[in-house]
Amino acid sequence: MEIIRNYIEREGLSLKDKKRKNVYRRFYLYAYLRETCGMTLEQIGKEFDRDHSTIVHGLKKYEDWKEEKYFNEIIQECRDEFEMGVVNIQNIAMSYMYEILGSQNKLIKNNV
């Protein structure tokens, strides 16, 4: 997960930038984190400083655009670093950690 965070920071993908290149890469990474890492909408949103409804929109647009040539040309660099369906052990461990911490956080809030 740290690798993805560094990429997001390096490329400025958590900024409110609406440049097509950045929007496309963000949407690809939303789908990558959802499909490959099994992250929830809220977890993905937290990584990009977005709310879950923005992630839903991005996932829908990704599905609409994923077969388009121009979209695939733009996200190729991102796809080279984060191939859909391929995740390293660190990302799996972080995904599980998010689930555990999220569950614990809910328990703490409910008990207070």
Backbone hydrogen bonds, N-H to C=O, Kabsch-Sander energy under -0.5 kcal/mol:
donor,donor_aa,acceptor,acceptor_aa,energy
5,R,1,M,-2.7
6,N,2,E,-2.5
7,Y,3,I,-1.9
8,I,4,I,-2.8
9,E,5,R,-2.6
10,R,6,N,-3.1
11,E,7,Y,-2.5
12,G,8,I,-0.6
12,G,9,E,-0.8
13,L,8,I,-2.3
14,S,8,I,-0.6
15,L,12,G,-1.0
23,V,19,K,-2.5
24,Y,20,R,-2.8
25,R,21,K,-2.0
26,R,22,N,-2.6
27,F,23,V,-2.6
28,Y,24,Y,-2.3
29,L,25,R,-2.5
30,Y,26,R,-2.4
31,A,27,F,-2.0
32,Y,28,Y,-2.6
33,L,29,L,-2.9
34,R,30,Y,-2.2
35,E,31,A,-3.2
36,T,32,Y,-2.6
37,C,32,Y,-1.1
39,M,33,L,-2.3
44,I,40,T,-2.3
45,G,41,L,-2.5
46,K,42,E,-2.1
47,E,43,Q,-1.5
48,F,44,I,-1.3
49,D,45,G,-0.8
49,D,46,K,-0.5
50,R,45,G,-2.9
54,T,51,D,-0.8
55,I,51,D,-1.3
56,V,52,H,-2.2
57,H,53,S,-2.2
58,G,54,T,-2.4
59,L,55,I,-2.6
60,K,56,V,-2.2
61,K,57,H,-2.4
62,Y,58,G,-2.3
63,E,59,L,-2.0
64,D,60,K,-1.9
65,W,61,K,-2.3
66,K,62,Y,-2.1
68,E,65,W,-2.4
72,N,68,E,-2.1
73,E,69,K,-2.2
74,I,70,Y,-2.2
75,I,71,F,-2.2
76,Q,72,N,-0.6
76,Q,73,E,-0.6
79,R,75,I,-3.0
80,D,76,Q,-2.4
81,E,77,E,-1.4
82,F,78,C,-2.5
86,V,83,E,-2.3
87,V,85,G,-0.5
91,N,88,N,-0.5
92,I,88,N,-1.7
93,A,89,I,-2.5
94,M,90,Q,-2.3
95,S,91,N,-2.1
96,Y,92,I,-2.2
97,M,93,A,-2.2
98,Y,94,M,-2.5
99,E,95,S,-1.8
100,I,96,Y,-2.5
101,L,97,M,-3.0
102,G,98,Y,-2.8
103,S,99,E,-2.2
104,Q,100,I,-2.5
105,N,101,L,-2.6
106,K,102,G,-1.9
107,L,103,S,-2.0
108,I,104,Q,-2.6
109,K,105,N,-2.4
110,N,106,K,-2.2
111,N,107,L,-1.7
112,V,108,I,-1.0
